[in-house]
């Protein structure tokens, strides 16, 4: 199986009301049209109470993920709005592009949003 090198770089997250907006740039797509070969995006997440966050140097064990379709990948990059993520929790996210045949590309950087 061929590897898939497309990835989200410079992932950023921000709180907009009760929602969280994730966005980042894409790299490793190769020539024109390779972004269309991406089947979607996998968004890994973890959440912790503000009173019991993980230690600053501890690795984050992601609790679950969402698989999203190619509609979250645009020429300019990746964009996704998670609805109803109210304050009071610390959220961590990491993103991987899903390539043809379910191949998963390298992970993005990790972001934390409170």
Secondary structure, DSSP 4 states (H G I P E B T S, - for coil): ------EEEEEEEEEETTEEEEEEEEE---STTHHHH--EEEEEEEEEEGGGPPPTTSPP---EEEEEEGGGEETTEEEEEE----SSEEEEEEEEEE-GGG-EEEE---EEE-
